[in-house]
Every structure is written in C-alpha cells, then in structure tokens.
C-alpha cells in the first residue's frame, strides 16, 4: 500500500477537482466554460458529475483535449437510502452505456412530475412562472428547483437563490414537493454496469449523527460502493478525518471535489472550494483510476 508520504513525493498537490456541475444539470457554466475555467486556474484534471445526466461529458472532454485538461466522465445519481437522499458519484463511466438509461430516465421522469406539481402550485398562487418559460430560459438543463429559484430572483420575488429556497422551495417550505428516488443499491449497480467506480458523495451532508452515518456508509459498501468523498468544500478537518478513517476501515478509495455550480453556488470556487480551503492531493486521481491502489487514509492530512 502506498503511504501518503510516498504519494506526496511522486505527485504532490496538483490541481484537481472531481465534483463539478454544468448546465447539463444545475450548474451555470456550460461544459466547455467549465473546462476553460479549469485551464485558466491551472487545474490539471476534473470530473464532470452532473446530476442524473451525462449530457455534458462529450463537450467537456472535447474542450479538455484541446486545452490539455484531463476530463473524467462522471455522473452524480440522486438516490434514496431509508427515505433520505443518497448522492452517488460515478467515475470513469462509459457515457454511451445503455446501463445508465434507468438512472437517467428515472430522474428525468420523476423530476418532470415534480416540476409540474411545484410550478402548478406557484401559478395557482399568482407567481409569474411556467414550465414553458423555464424551458426557454434553460434549454439545455435538466430543470429543477435551482432553476425555479433563479427565475424567482430574476422576477424580483426574492433577492437571492438562497432566499427562494428559504421562503418557498426548500424542504418544509410552501412549494416543496417530494420526489421518488432510485434506491441506493440500484444506483451503485447502474454505475458498475456502466463500467464506473461508485463513490458515496459528501457523507456529512445528510443530517446523520455519527452512528447513523456509520450505518449509512456500511450500507453503501454492502451495496457496492468503492469509495468515499472525503475532500469536500463543506467538510471541515474533523469531518474529513472521519471519512478518511471510514475509508481505511472498509478498504475504500477516497475522492474529493468542490461541488462547483458556477454562480448558483457563488461561495464555492472550482478547484479550491470555499476561501481556498479545498486542497486535494493529485494522488487521489491516481488511486481512483488504479484497480488495486488504495491510499493509506490514516496518513492523509
């Protein structure tokens, strides 16, 4: 097993970001714009991980080949674990694999049905909003609540996207509607069938206590999970350490990234997270793509 001291000597801390969203889901930068930004920042490799979509991968990889930025084909599947969210990242997938169809189609159909309910309720209460207007404003996106929030801001109902969620669209707010998600076990299976590596995203973002979070990670491993996202914009050092320890305990790989969404999450910067706090060892990419290599998590900072 390679120690972190060894990997630092070989790879150092390169510029790497393995969690990025584009206009193919709920980001505000096109796939090409994301790659151009990465190039301008000196980021050497990125993964395009749009929600329930691989529509942006080809454009990003073409731009990456042109600009010298490695672009990993990825996805982030919105799954379900015991009635709660479970986001599963898939790396090195074949974007053309028919195995992805169940996840993509499930998400699109469920999100479309949810959008109809939300927009219909808002229209009934007098809001100037319609699905046709949203589709015209965001022609290449998989429509969701972030687009509605931005629309409300543009129309002057709120002063920020955060306010739109806090007042209208967030969980427990007047226009929030539940959606059915693919079971986590099926999400893992889809990624594996598409030739990918399934990684559980940001384990501290689901509201669990330590015992519940441990059970969550254990269930993910039993479902086929092969990695944990330890380096994340909103993980502090103790949280990162907890995830790294669980990765070591279960023999998993580790990943990380900013969760960049462009201006939709303006506090998060590509490659560096919040206030430059994201420092992702480039060795992370090397062990993710190696069939056998696991970083010794206990030696990682």
C-alpha positions in Angstrom: 0.0 0.0 0.0 1.3 3.4 -0.9 1.6 5.9 2.0 0.6 9.5 1.7 4.3 10.5 2.2 5.2 8.5 -0.9 2.4 9.9 -3.0 3.3 13.5 -2.0 6.8 12.8 -3.3 5.6 11.4 -6.5 2.5 13.6 -7.3 2.5 16.5 -4.9 -0.6 18.6 -4.5 -1.7 19.1 -8.1 -4.8 21.0 -9.1 -7.7 18.5 -9.1 -11.5 18.7 -8.8 -13.6 15.6 -9.0 -17.0 17.1 -8.4 -18.3 19.6 -10.9 -21.7 20.5 -12.3 -22.5 22.2 -15.6 -25.6 23.4 -17.5 -26.3 19.8 -18.3 -27.8 19.7 -14.7 -27.9 22.6 -12.3 -24.7 24.4 -12.9 -24.5 27.8 -14.6 -21.4 27.2 -16.8 -21.5 25.2 -20.0 -19.3 22.1 -20.1 -16.8 24.0 -22.3 -16.8 27.0 -20.0 -16.0 24.8 -17.0 -13.0 23.3 -18.8 -11.9 26.8 -19.9 -12.1 28.0 -16.3 -10.2 25.0 -15.0 -7.5 25.7 -17.6 -7.3 29.3 -16.6 -6.9 28.3 -12.9 -4.2 25.8 -13.6 -6.4 22.8 -12.7 -5.0 19.8 -14.4 -7.9 17.3 -14.1 -11.6 17.5 -13.4 -14.6 15.2 -13.4 -17.9 16.3 -14.8 -20.5 14.9 -12.4 -23.8 16.4 -13.4 -26.9 15.3 -11.5 -28.5 12.2 -13.2 -27.0 13.3 -16.6 -24.0 12.6 -18.8 -25.1 15.1 -21.5 -22.2 17.5 -20.8 -19.4 14.9 -20.8 -18.6 14.8 -24.6 -18.4 18.6 -24.9 -16.2 18.9 -21.8 -13.9 16.1 -23.0 -13.5 17.7 -26.4 -12.6 21.0 -24.8 -10.2 19.2 -22.4 -8.4 17.5 -25.3 -8.0 20.9 -26.9 -6.8 22.7 -23.8 -4.8 20.0 -22.1 -7.2 19.4 -19.1 -8.0 15.8 -18.3 -11.8 15.3 -18.1 -13.1 12.2 -16.3 -16.5 11.1 -17.4 -18.8 11.1 -14.4 -22.3 11.4 -13.0 -24.0 12.1 -9.7 -27.1 9.9 -9.2 -29.7 11.2 -6.8 -30.6 8.0 -4.9 -32.6 7.0 -1.8 -31.5 5.4 1.5 -34.2 4.8 4.0 -36.2 7.7 2.8 -33.3 10.1 2.8 -31.1 11.4 0.0 -28.0 9.5 -1.0 -25.9 11.0 -3.7 -23.7 8.5 -5.6 -20.8 9.7 -7.8 -19.8 7.5 -10.7 -16.3 8.0 -12.2 -14.8 6.6 -15.4 -18.2 5.6 -16.7 -19.0 5.0 -20.4 -21.4 7.9 -21.1 -22.8 5.9 -24.0 -23.6 2.8 -21.9 -27.2 1.7 -22.1 -26.8 0.7 -18.4 -27.2 4.4 -17.5 -30.6 4.7 -19.0 -32.6 3.5 -15.9 -31.0 6.2 -13.7 -31.2 9.0 -16.3 -34.8 8.2 -17.3 -35.9 7.7 -13.7 -34.5 11.0 -12.7 -35.9 12.9 -15.7 -39.4 11.4 -15.3 -39.6 12.0 -11.5 -38.2 15.5 -11.8 -40.6 16.4 -14.6 -43.5 15.2 -12.5 -42.3 17.1 -9.5 -41.8 20.2 -11.6 -45.4 20.1 -12.8 -46.6 20.0 -9.2 -44.3 22.8 -8.0 -44.9 25.2 -10.9 -48.6 24.5 -10.8 -48.9 25.3 -7.1 -46.9 28.5 -7.6 -49.1 29.6 -10.6 -52.2 29.0 -8.6 -50.9 31.4 -6.0 -50.2 34.1 -8.6 -46.5 33.7 -9.3 -45.4 34.6 -12.8 -43.8 31.3 -13.7 -44.4 28.5 -16.2 -42.7 25.4 -17.4 -42.6 26.7 -20.9 -40.8 29.9 -19.7 -38.4 27.8 -17.7 -37.6 25.5 -20.6 -37.0 28.6 -22.9 -34.7 30.2 -20.2 -32.8 26.9 -19.6 -33.0 25.0 -22.9 -30.0 22.6 -22.2 -30.7 21.9 -18.5 -32.5 19.2 -16.6 -34.9 21.6 -14.9 -35.2 21.5 -11.1 -35.7 23.8 -8.1 -32.4 25.7 -8.6 -33.7 27.0 -12.0 -37.0 28.0 -10.4 -35.2 29.8 -7.6 -33.1 31.7 -10.1 -36.3 32.5 -12.0 -37.9 33.9 -8.9 -34.9 36.1 -8.3 -35.0 37.4 -11.9 -38.6 38.2 -11.5 -38.0 40.1 -8.3 -39.8 37.9 -5.9 -36.6 37.2 -3.9 -33.2 38.9 -3.7 -31.2 35.7 -3.9 -31.4 32.0 -4.7 -30.9 31.2 -1.0 -33.9 33.3 -0.1 -36.0 31.5 -2.7 -35.2 28.2 -1.0 -35.6 29.6 2.5 -39.0 31.1 1.7 -40.5 28.9 -1.0 -38.7 25.9 -2.3 -36.7 24.3 0.5 -37.8 21.2 2.4 -40.7 22.1 4.6 -41.5 25.3 2.6 -44.8 26.0 0.8 -43.8 24.8 -2.6 -41.5 21.9 -1.7 -42.7 18.6 -3.2 -41.2 15.2 -2.5 -39.8 13.1 -5.3 -39.2 9.4 -5.7 -35.5 8.5 -6.0 -33.8 5.4 -7.3 -32.7 3.1 -4.4 -29.1 3.4 -3.5 -28.4 -0.2 -4.3 -29.7 0.3 -7.8 -27.7 3.4 -8.3 -24.5 1.6 -7.4 -25.4 -1.2 -9.7 -26.1 1.2 -12.6 -22.6 2.8 -12.2 -20.9 -0.6 -12.0 -22.7 -1.8 -15.1 -21.6 1.3 -17.0 -18.0 0.5 -16.2 -17.7 3.1 -13.5 -16.5 3.4 -9.9 -19.3 4.2 -7.4 -18.4 6.7 -4.7 -20.6 8.0 -1.9 -20.7 11.8 -2.1 -20.2 14.1 0.9 -21.2 11.8 3.8 -21.7 14.7 6.2 -24.4 16.4 4.1 -27.4 14.2 5.1 -28.1 15.2 8.6 -27.0 12.0 10.4 -25.3 11.6 13.7 -22.1 9.5 13.9 -23.9 6.2 14.5 -26.4 6.8 11.7 -23.6 8.0 9.3 -21.6 4.8 10.0 -24.6 2.6 9.2 -25.2 4.7 6.1 -21.6 4.1 4.9 -21.7 0.4 5.8 -25.0 0.0 3.8 -23.4 1.8 0.8 -20.4 -0.6 1.0 -22.7 -3.6 1.1 -24.5 -2.1 -2.0 -21.3 -2.0 -4.0 -19.8 1.4 -3.1 -16.0 1.5 -3.7 -15.1 5.0 -2.4 -16.0 7.9 -0.2 -15.8 11.6 -0.9 -13.5 12.8 1.9 -12.3 16.1 0.4 -15.3 18.4 0.0 -15.9 22.1 0.1 -18.1 21.9 3.2 -16.2 19.3 5.1 -14.1 20.7 8.0 -11.0 18.9 9.1 -12.6 16.6 11.8 -15.3 15.6 9.2 -12.7 14.9 6.6 -10.7 12.8 9.1 -13.9 10.8 10.0 -14.5 10.0 6.3 -10.8 9.1 5.8 -10.9 6.7 8.8 -14.0 5.0 7.4 -12.4 4.6 4.1 -9.4 2.9 5.8 -11.7 0.8 7.9 -13.7 -0.5 4.9 -10.8 -0.6 2.4 -12.2 2.1 0.1 -10.8 4.6 -2.2 -11.1 8.3 -1.5 -12.3 11.2 -3.7 -13.0 14.8 -3.4 -14.1 17.9 -5.2 -15.6 21.4 -4.8 -19.2 20.7 -5.9 -18.8 23.7 -8.2 -22.1 25.0 -9.6 -21.0 28.4 -11.0 -23.0 31.4 -9.9 -25.6 29.1 -8.4 -23.2 28.5 -5.5 -21.0 31.6 -5.7 -19.2 30.8 -2.5 -17.7 27.7 -4.0 -14.8 28.1 -6.4 -13.7 25.4 -8.9 -10.6 23.7 -7.7 -10.3 25.5 -4.4 -13.7 25.2 -2.7 -14.6 27.8 -0.1 -12.0 30.5 0.6 -9.3 28.3 -0.9 -9.8 25.6 1.8 -10.0 22.7 -0.6 -6.5 21.2 -1.1 -6.9 17.9 -3.0 -3.8 15.7 -3.4 -3.4 14.8 -7.0 -2.7 11.3 -5.9 -6.4 11.0 -5.3 -6.9 10.7 -9.1 -4.1 8.1 -9.4 -5.6 5.8 -6.8 -9.2 6.3 -8.1 -8.2 5.0 -11.6 -5.9 2.2 -10.3 -7.7 -1.1 -9.9 -5.8 -2.1 -6.7 -4.3 1.0 -5.2 -5.8 2.4 -2.0 -4.2 5.5 -0.3 -3.4 4.8 3.3 -6.1 7.1 4.7 -4.5 7.4 8.2 -1.5 9.2 6.7 -3.6 11.8 4.8 -3.9 15.3 6.2 
